[in-house]
Amino acid sequence: MLQMLATSSVFYKLKIMNFGLLYQVLLLKSFLHHKGLNNVYSGGLGSFSLTLLVAFYLEVLLLIAIFTLKFGNQESKPLTC
């Protein structure tokens, strides 16, 4: 019971922190259902794992955007003497 409450609170926090999370998860669930990959027992992705996957992807995109804004788009320059 306690683990279920912790899981639902994690999902609630993820939903609040990531604005488009719910819509992207629903879109991916629809896509997986169309391709027959929504059944966990036959190798598909379940709702919780899909939610964590999308949340991680959105957080990585945010970190890349912050890094790019902070340091700019610095191209690697050849070393010269």
C-alpha angles and dihedrals in degrees: 000000000000092000090053091054091049091050093050091049090051090051091048092051091048091050092052095044095048113051100196096038097104095048094046092049091050091049092050092046089054091048092048091048090052091051093044094245100117098090110095094200092060096047102278130128123267126217097259096048091045090051092051091047093052092044091052091048092051092049092051090050089051092050091049091050092049092047091049093049093047099045102020126224098307112184117207110258124205116256114252130189 
